[in-house]
Amino acid sequence: MKSQWESFLQNLGVWEGSFTVFSPQGTFVKDIPSRLTLEKLNDNDKVRLTLCRSGLNDMVLDFTSVGGSLLFFENGAFSQGSIQLAPFTEFGSEFSFIYENRRLRLVQIFDQNGHLDRLTLIREHLADTPKAERPALQVEDLLGTWQGEAVTIYRDWRSPEIYSTTLQLQLDETGRLIQSLSFGERTITSTATIKGSIIHFDRDPQKQMQVLLLPDGASATSPLHVQLRQSLFLEVGWLIQPNLRQRMVRSYNDKGEWTSLTLVTEEKTQH
């Protein structure tokens, strides 16, 4: 099994792309071209990150280890962000997927009052390789049955868990989305309304969730409002190919503590 450092090194290279900012309703705000370089320094025990974005000062960070708010999967996918939900502080997380010569990253930020404030979609490809991008995600792309494998890693370094998942998405006769998610012995069924690029899970007034459908096959699942003393999760998905999707879930307990990170890789088996 790869160490966290070895998993981090899966991201080495020069990544060209852009940072695209959206409102909580999925409205385009701005797009900023970017170039991010992750390179080993001469001593091989240090990695330097250099981020150049149009109109902004360059950012340079050196890494000799990873940890804290950051966890990696063996393929190089990762999430970093808030360790604790606290009152009157900004809250949020970044999710990053990697597949062949492409990366997709997404940042969800909540304001000091706990309301979803903005999302930043980062689409990147390795320099000197083709820029291949998926169309914007549509509800129709998700309908069907998805069989997957989930890997959950924990902040307290207990052994990872690996288990199978089944996700079924279909429309009822009124056009509502019906979602059924099975993992282990559990099955969770929920329904949602669809309005343009927003899927709104609205049956529980205390935990209203939305899924934003975004460019390059991306989706962002988040509560509209994060509240103290309530467990919560943030999720980002990436439709890599028509029948191949990955989802990453960052989970917090009812004390607002970040507890685990799950990566689901799933294939569509029925349309």
Phi, psi and omega in degrees: 000133182290147173284168176300322180294315179298323178293321176303320184292347175296345183263004181299145178140181176253118186250118179256140181179219181202155174255114181249121183263135178235152172285169177301338179268005178085012178283131178297133179250306180195162179228131184236113177302147186216159173215118183242127180245127173242114186223145173285138174272175190303326184280356176067353178257008182225140176240134179253130174255125175236118181246120177247126177229138183304128176080002180235156176293146177294149177246130178233124179229139175251135180242133169242352176199168176228154181160205179067249183271010193234130174226141181244147166265165187297333181278359180102348175297149182204168169219142172222155180162202184298134175275332186219134170278122184228154180293145173059031175227150176294147184225141178173176183208155173248141176237139182224127175250154178222134180210115182053243184262016186235150169230146171231125179235150179215134181245128175249128182235133175249142182283182185293345176263005176088007181269141176302126189250316181194161176229142177237119179261126183243112180251125187223152170221155178296139178304144178067022172235160182298142175268097179255128184226141178281155174294168175302142183291139176239154178305320182300331179294335188263342185295141180128196181246129181243124175257133185217174172236131181250141173238122177249125175246152191240149178294331183273009173068016171295167184299141176297154174250138177235128183206161182272155180224154171225126178240123177243130180231126179210162178258140174272184186292343179265357181093002175285148177273132175248123182243130176233119182242123179242134175207133185061232180266359188257146171227128180242124179246135180214162180232158184210156171265155180240126177223100182063238182264014181243127171255123188243112175272109195237007185289328180257107183300335182281338184224064179284127183241151173227151173243122176263129176267126192232172178300162176059033176072016184271153172218147180232119179253128182201154170292151174288336182211126176267137185233146177295152177063026172226131175295155181204165173217153172242142182221143174229140178237157178219115174278097186285317176222165184308327182245016181227124182221147172238145175228144177233134185235127177251118189251141178235142179274182185286357171266003181080014182267135174290126185245323187203168179222132183236134174244122178250127173247120189225149179240141178283124182253338177218140179266000000 
